[in-house]
Amino acid sequence: MGLFLKLMMFLVVLGLAAPFVLKGPDGKPLMSLDKIVMPKTPEIPDSVKNLAEELPDIENPMEEKKAPTKVYSWRDENGVMQFSNTPPPSSTQSVAVKQYNPDSNVVKMEQPPVVEEPESATLSEGGKGSGKSGKGADRESTDGLQDIGSLYSREGVEKLMNDAKSLEGKMQQRYDGL
């Protein structure tokens, strides 16, 4: 394997060096170092240069504020709810217009529920604190698993999982019916 690799490297070097040694029809080498030059790059048009100036600053992306986006919502003649950033036809009656700031977060943050523990759960024998009390304390749940706190209730998560399994079953039935 080592001999084969050395032979291949020798052939590559020989192939690269041959044009500098082999003579052409005029008696000079096919290539010379003075013929090797970098190609000239084309000039950048002014329209492209101006486009680059219009781009937002990468260093400070928060400095440039975007204009609020208007979103129109209405029901069409078939009763289907339509959403668009362009106004609906003039024949449309009830149109709701909302403005959204593209620089703001549109997902509302869930506040974790505050769980008040009974005082007896936070005190160890002798009336001294266990060191685990208040919001950040780890609690034992009813099934023996450690509850580290969550934004969502156990029942809500179980319902979500059951709904997802039900939906998966319905989709599998539809797939089997195809």
C-alpha positions, 0 to 999 in steps of 0.5 A: 500500500505504501509503495502504491501511494508513493508511486501515485504522488510521484506521478502527480508531481511529474504531471505538474512539472512536465509542462515546464520541461517539455518543449513546444513546437517553437523550442520553448517550454510549454509553460513558464512561471512568467505566464502564470498570472491571476485573472483580472476581476470585473468591476463591481457595478454601482447598482450592486455597490448601492445595494450593499449600502442599503443592507442593515448593519450586521454589527448593530442589527437592532438599530434599524427598526422596521415599519409595522405590518398591517394584516387584514382579515375577512371572510370571503363569499364562501365563508372562508377566513382570509388573511393578507397584507393587502386590503381585501376587495371593496365589496367585502364587509367586515374587515379586521385590521391589525398592526404587528411590530416585526421587531417584537416577540409575538409569543406570550410567555407563560408564567410558572404557577406559584406552588405554596408548600405547607410548612410541614413539608419544608421543615425537617425533624427538630424544626430546622429547615431542610434547605429546600423550600420556596419556588426552586425546591425539588418536590416529590410527586405522588408517584415517587418521581421528583417534580422539578417544576413545570409551566404545564400541569401533568394532566395537561401534558397527559391530555396533549399526549392522548390527543396526539396518539388519537390523531396519529391513529386517525392519520394511520387509518386514512393512510391505510384507506388510500 
